[in-house]
Amino acid sequence: MTDTTPARLLKLLSLLQTPREWPGGELAERLDVTPRTIRRDIDRLRELGYPVEASRGSAGGYRLVAGAALPPLVLDDEEAVAIAVGLRAGAGHAIEGVDEASVRALAKLEQVLPARLRHRVSSLQNATVPLARGDGSTIDPRTLTTLASAATGQERLRFAYRSGDGTETRRQVEPYRLVSTGRRWYLVAYDLLREDWRTFRVDRVSEPFATGARFTPRPLPGESGGADGGGAEEAARYFARSMAGRQPELRLDVWFAAPAEFVVARLPPTLGVPEPVPGPDGENPGGENSGNGCRLRSSCTDSLEWVALRLALVDCEFTVQGPPELVEHLERLGARLTRAAGTPR
């Protein structure tokens, strides 16, 4: 293989990743080689795991198809910037459905971005004003990528942390995993100074710094994870146990006048999954279509305000059977909204 072959293979791969079929002659012309060289390069790409499909005939050509595994992708400058900006926008606000995997992808991408592209990504983000969230918990994506990279690389972290009462402290931790609840990001880590496990709200973390010191991951309390540090499921279980001890548990009992699949598509999974049933106590309080309803019976540690908002956003009639404090909150909220909708004097 000549010195120019690797660069030519990358150019060929970049062309093939365009969703079209490329005639061999056109590829040879683009790369300034012979059709025979193109055939050899196609064979090399297949050996590397890229599923290149060839069609015969005068109109035949080559195209990259879906395979059993995802091979490395080649992105041009504009594509890399677009992906990085999109991942930053989603990760920075902990949008539902954007979980730890997206942050890991962002960390990998920003690690290899040239300085000129990293500057373009930052400039685009700084020039964009995001829609403010109700809880105000915006996060600098660079903080997320630093935490994610340290957790993946098993590297100790230092950062400043502001507690709920405003107290500022300096922490040194062994990061385990990032956990997204759909509203906020949390870091599960072993605190070296306190010699215990802690859960940190990422929007309260500042000045994160990877020290370069490696560590062997410890198993989480109640988990049997080994030297590989366990995974997302273990972190999620630990996080749930940790949060359950901090906040009062709400035992939800809610009936919706809509099919279960309709509600599931609009309800955060952290609130549970409703089951198809008739109305509460055999009644149909939701109207003529309420027989095709569902009931949610679950527990959560979210705030009353958040739960009430998410129930209203399902966009169908619903009846709350419990807990009593949620019923009272909805009554007060409903009265306030009714007054707000009144005719001004």
PyMOL commands that set and color helices and strands:
alter all, ss='L'
color gray80, all
select helices_A, chain A and resi 5-16+24-31+35-47+77-91+100-112+115-126+141-152+202-204+232-244+260-264+269-271+280-282+304-312+324-340
alter helices_A, ss='H'
color red, helices_A
select strands_A, chain A and resi 52-54+62-64+155-162+168-180+185-191+196-201+205-214+250-256+275-277+293-300+318-322
alter strands_A, ss='S'
color yellow, strands_A
deselect
rebuild
show_as cartoon
